[in-house]
Amino acid sequence: MQEKLLRYYSQHCSLFLENFNQALSGFDNEAVHDMRVAVKRLRAINLLLERLFPGKFDAVENEMKIRELFRISGRIRDTQVQQQLLSGYISQTGATFSGYQLYLKKVEQKSIKKFNKCLAETDAEEALRNMQKIASGLILASPDEAINLQIILFVSELMDSSRSMCQNQTHDENLHEIRRKLKQCHYLLSLFDKDDQNLLLLNLTVKKLDKVSELLGDWHDQVVAIEMLKKFINQASEKDISGFHRYLRLMNNFSGKRHIQHRKIMNYFEEKLDF
């Protein structure tokens, strides 16, 4: 497991740099997405290392530099996804939303500007190298048995926490955090060999996490759609928006899909994950 963890960490550092540099050349949708996934996977391993070496994982400063870029890139990613969703709705209905399309493009460009400003103040590649060096040293100092045990314990705690948050919520205010925790479970469990005899249910669990991640991702897109459309509508009066009622119909479309997706998630939680 130690060797596999080293390869995994190195692989996702490389994937981050590859997509980071590709994103900088034009902020391609997929490059931004893949860059962010690499950061999420590295974050899951960093949390594992914090459990293996309490108080000794001193890569926090370097990690925070990467995570700030990650945070800003999230805004870029959100606006790119919203432009795709809007294009799909336009194709289906034939309606036009030139004002909102322009607004989304401006928000994306503003976010890219913030990203570049942050980048000018941060040497992301150096921060990543430093973080990888510290993490690699700790991984080399971790016996396979200790890594395996902490992964199992960590995943169990994340699942229990997610289950508790799901049961205690009135609406879906906890789903963002549950989504984050379940992604970390997926990343950590993917470290095990699929034919590991000690984890006979591993493949089934990973497949379930794959599916729920997909459902939560679709739900999140609709939540962001509602938030961004509300901001656009609230900043302009009805007379300033051509075809104002079309935007209300668009809002209803997003709200309806969000509700449907929320119901699917709750059903899946109950039926497949025993939440």
LUMFI-227212 format. One record per residue (C-alpha): residue in three letters; x, y, z. Coordinates in pm, whole numbers, padded with zeros to 5 digits. Layout:
// residues N
REC residu     px     py     pz
REC    ALA      X      Y      Z
...
***
This chain:
// residues 275
REC residu     px     py     pz
REC    MET  00000  00000  00000
REC    GLN  00289  00236  00076
REC    GLU  00423  00205 -00279
REC    LYS  00076  00248 -00428
REC    LEU  00011  00557 -00216
REC    LEU  00337  00712 -00333
REC    ARG  00246  00648 -00698
REC    TYR -00104  00784 -00642
REC    TYR  00024  01105 -00484
REC    SER  00285  01156 -00755
REC    GLN  00032  01083 -01029
REC    HIS -00214  01343 -00906
REC    CYS  00056  01603 -00851
REC    SER  00149  01550 -01216
REC    LEU -00215  01565 -01324
REC    PHE -00260  01889 -01135
REC    LEU  00041  02049 -01305
REC    GLU -00057  01918 -01648
REC    ASN -00411  02052 -01628
REC    PHE -00305  02365 -01441
REC    ASN -00075  02464 -01727
REC    GLN -00335  02365 -01985
REC    ALA -00600  02573 -01805
REC    LEU -00375  02877 -01806
REC    SER -00352  02866 -02185
REC    GLY -00725  02924 -02225
REC    PHE -00916  02798 -01922
REC    ASP -01050  02496 -02107
REC    ASN -01354  02348 -01929
REC    GLU -01211  01999 -01894
REC    ALA -00868  02121 -01785
REC    VAL -01021  02332 -01507
REC    HIS -01233  02034 -01398
REC    ASP -00944  01784 -01402
REC    MET -00717  02028 -01217
REC    ARG -00976  02057 -00942
REC    VAL -01026  01680 -00917
REC    ALA -00650  01634 -00872
REC    VAL -00654  01882 -00582
REC    LYS -00947  01701 -00419
REC    ARG -00767  01368 -00441
REC    LEU -00447  01514 -00296
REC    ARG -00648  01674 -00016
REC    ALA -00795  01334  00077
REC    ILE -00445  01187  00108
REC    ASN -00325  01487  00308
REC    LEU -00608  01430  00555
REC    LEU -00506  01064  00577
REC    LEU -00147  01167  00653
REC    GLU -00269  01401  00925
REC    ARG -00429  01097  01088
REC    LEU -00115  00888  01052
REC    PHE  00108  01164  01190
REC    PRO -00097  01390  01419
REC    GLY  00064  01733  01444
REC    LYS  00352  01642  01213
REC    PHE  00202  01711  00872
REC    ASP  00358  02055  00822
REC    ALA  00258  02106  00458
REC    VAL -00040  02323  00553
REC    GLU  00102  02651  00425
REC    ASN  00183  02503  00085
REC    GLU -00151  02326  00067
REC    MET -00340  02646  00147
REC    LYS -00177  02819 -00149
REC    ILE -00300  02544 -00379
REC    ARG -00645  02544 -00220
REC    GLU -00688  02918 -00272
REC    LEU -00637  02866 -00644
REC    PHE -00876  02573 -00617
REC    ARG -01140  02793 -00454
REC    ILE -01122  03061 -00722
REC    SER -01115  02803 -01001
REC    GLY -01442  02669 -00858
REC    ARG -01611  02992 -00959
REC    ILE -01469  02956 -01310
REC    ARG -01592  02598 -01327
REC    ASP -01940  02693 -01201
REC    THR -01988  02960 -01468
REC    GLN -01863  02725 -01740
REC    VAL -02110  02456 -01633
REC    GLN -02391  02711 -01619
REC    GLN -02317  02824 -01973
REC    GLN -02340  02460 -02084
REC    LEU -02671  02410 -01900
REC    LEU -02813  02727 -02049
REC    SER -02707  02625 -02399
REC    GLY -02884  02292 -02350
REC    TYR -03203  02465 -02237
REC    ILE -03189  02702 -02534
REC    SER -03148  02407 -02772
REC    GLN -03452  02235 -02620
REC    THR -03685  02536 -02604
REC    GLY -03563  02772 -02875
REC    ALA -03577  03057 -02623
REC    THR -03307  03323 -02613
REC    PHE -03127  03457 -02308
REC    SER -02867  03692 -02451
REC    GLY -02858  03909 -02138
REC    TYR -02794  03616 -01908
REC    GLN -02541  03461 -02144
REC    LEU -02346  03786 -02142
REC    TYR -02371  03801 -01762
REC    LEU -02232  03448 -01723
REC    LYS -01946  03525 -01958
REC    LYS -01860  03838 -01760
REC    VAL -01865  03644 -01433
REC    GLU -01634  03384 -01585
REC    GLN -01391  03649 -01709
REC    LYS -01398  03822 -01370
REC    SER -01318  03492 -01198
REC    ILE -01034  03424 -01442
REC    LYS -00895  03769 -01362
REC    LYS -00904  03688 -00989
REC    PHE -00735  03354 -01057
REC    ASN -00454  03521 -01251
REC    LYS -00410  03780 -00977
REC    CYS -00381  03506 -00716
REC    LEU -00144  03319 -00943
REC    ALA  00083  03623 -00967
REC    GLU  00113  03617 -00587
REC    THR  00160  03240 -00557
REC    ASP  00416  03000 -00701
REC    ALA  00176  02708 -00733
REC    GLU  00435  02472 -00877
REC    GLU  00681  02535 -00594
REC    ALA  00405  02498 -00335
REC    LEU  00307  02165 -00490
REC    ARG  00667  02041 -00495
REC    ASN  00709  02130 -00129
REC    MET  00383  01962 -00035
REC    GLN  00475  01649 -00232
REC    LYS  00817  01629 -00069
REC    ILE  00668  01642  00281
REC    ALA  00389  01398  00196
REC    SER  00629  01151  00031
REC    GLY  00851  01148  00341
REC    LEU  00554  01069  00564
REC    ILE  00425  00800  00330
REC    LEU  00768  00631  00333
REC    ALA  00755  00633  00712
REC    SER  00412  00464  00716
REC    PRO  00386  00083  00735
REC    ASP  00133 -00075  00499
REC    GLU -00075 -00202  00790
REC    ALA -00104  00146  00942
REC    ILE -00209  00298  00608
REC    ASN -00471  00029  00552
REC    LEU -00612  00064  00902
REC    GLN -00636  00443  00888
REC    ILE -00806  00437  00548
REC    ILE -01070  00196  00680
REC    LEU -01121  00397  01000
REC    PHE -01131  00729  00815
REC    VAL -01383  00607  00558
REC    SER -01598  00463  00834
REC    GLU -01595  00797  01020
REC    LEU -01675  00991  00703
REC    MET -01966  00760  00625
REC    ASP -02100  00783  00981
REC    SER -02073  01162  00974
REC    SER -02250  01179  00638
REC    ARG -02524  00948  00764
REC    SER -02577  01166  01071
REC    MET -02589  01487  00866
REC    CYS -02837  01333  00625
REC    GLN -03069  01219  00904
REC    ASN -03059  01551  01088
REC    GLN -03126  01784  00796
REC    THR -03463  01943  00732
REC    HIS -03398  02024  00369
REC    ASP -03073  01983  00176
REC    GLU -02846  02235  00347
REC    ASN -02602  01958  00445
REC    LEU -02571  01798  00104
REC    HIS -02270  02009  00003
REC    GLU -02072  01876  00298
REC    ILE -02201  01522  00252
REC    ARG -02094  01540 -00112
REC    ARG -01742  01641 -00009
REC    LYS -01714  01362  00249
REC    LEU -01840  01091  00016
REC    LYS -01594  01200 -00253
REC    GLN -01314  01158 -00001
REC    CYS -01444  00808  00079
REC    HIS -01434  00724 -00290
REC    TYR -01081  00856 -00337
REC    LEU -00949  00665 -00036
REC    LEU -01119  00336 -00119
REC    SER -00983  00353 -00474
REC    LEU -00637  00294 -00324
REC    PHE -00725 -00065 -00244
REC    ASP -00691 -00341 -00502
REC    LYS -01033 -00433 -00635
REC    ASP -00973 -00803 -00562
REC    ASP -00860 -00744 -00203
REC    GLN -00993 -01045 -00013
REC    ASN -01023 -00844  00306
REC    LEU -01271 -00607  00141
REC    LEU -01519 -00826 -00040
REC    LEU -01775 -00545 -00063
REC    LEU -01522 -00289 -00189
REC    ASN -01626 -00294 -00555
REC    LEU -01993 -00260 -00466
REC    THR -01922  00028 -00229
REC    VAL -01710  00213 -00486
REC    LYS -01982  00170 -00750
REC    LYS -02242  00309 -00508
REC    LEU -02018  00609 -00435
REC    ASP -01971  00659 -00809
REC    LYS -02347  00675 -00856
REC    VAL -02421  00901 -00561
REC    SER -02140  01134 -00666
REC    GLU -02305  01165 -01007
REC    LEU -02644  01239 -00849
REC    LEU -02496  01494 -00610
REC    GLY -02304  01659 -00893
REC    ASP -02622  01706 -01096
REC    TRP -02801  01842 -00788
REC    HIS -02515  02085 -00720
REC    ASP -02531  02217 -01077
REC    GLN -02900  02302 -01031
REC    VAL -02836  02469 -00694
REC    VAL -02565  02687 -00850
REC    ALA -02795  02758 -01147
REC    ILE -03064  02894 -00913
REC    GLU -02815  03103 -00715
REC    MET -02656  03260 -01023
REC    LEU -02985  03327 -01200
REC    LYS -03122  03493 -00884
REC    LYS -02822  03725 -00873
REC    PHE -02875  03818 -01237
REC    ILE -03247  03886 -01189
REC    ASN -03200  04078 -00864
REC    GLN -02950  04318 -01016
REC    ALA -03196  04432 -01283
REC    SER -03558  04536 -01280
REC    GLU -03823  04368 -01495
REC    LYS -03816  04647 -01751
REC    ASP -03440  04608 -01794
REC    ILE -03461  04240 -01887
REC    SER -03604  04162 -02228
REC    GLY -03852  03875 -02200
REC    PHE -03845  03877 -01821
REC    HIS -04099  03596 -01787
REC    ARG -03870  03364 -01981
REC    TYR -03621  03397 -01698
REC    LEU -03888  03305 -01446
REC    ARG -03964  02993 -01650
REC    LEU -03594  02915 -01659
REC    MET -03582  02952 -01280
REC    ASN -03876  02715 -01246
REC    ASN -03697  02467 -01471
REC    PHE -03387  02473 -01249
REC    SER -03596  02452 -00932
REC    GLY -03793  02156 -01063
REC    LYS -03478  01966 -01159
REC    ARG -03322  02044 -00822
REC    HIS -03626  01904 -00644
REC    ILE -03628  01587 -00857
REC    GLN -03256  01535 -00806
REC    HIS -03289  01590 -00431
REC    ARG -03558  01321 -00414
REC    LYS -03342  01078 -00613
REC    ILE -03050  01139 -00377
REC    MET -03257  01085 -00064
REC    ASN -03398  00762 -00208
REC    TYR -03052  00642 -00304
REC    PHE -02914  00727  00039
REC    GLU -03186  00522  00205
REC    GLU -03196  00228 -00034
REC    LYS -02826  00185 -00120
REC    LEU -02621  00348  00156
REC    ASP -02848  00285  00455
REC    PHE -02857  00654  00543
***
